[in-house]
Amino acid sequence: MYRKRTDDHRRRMTIYLPEDLSRRLRLYAAEKDQDYSLVLAEALDALLERKGVR
C-alpha cells in the first residue's frame, strides 16, 4: 500500500481519464475524505507492484 511520508516529493502531472473513471475516482475520494492524488497514487502503486515494477 502506498504510504505518504513526510519526505515524499510530489511532481505535477496531467493525466487524462475516461469520464466514467474520473467520476468514480471523485466519488470514492469524497466518500473516503481523501485527496484524489493520494487515491490515484495508492492505485498506481498497487498496480505497478503487481506488475513487478519497482
Protein Blocks (a to p, Z undefined) as FASTA:
>chain_A
ZZddfkbccddddddddfklmmmmmmmmmmnopafklmmmmmmmmmmmmnopZZ
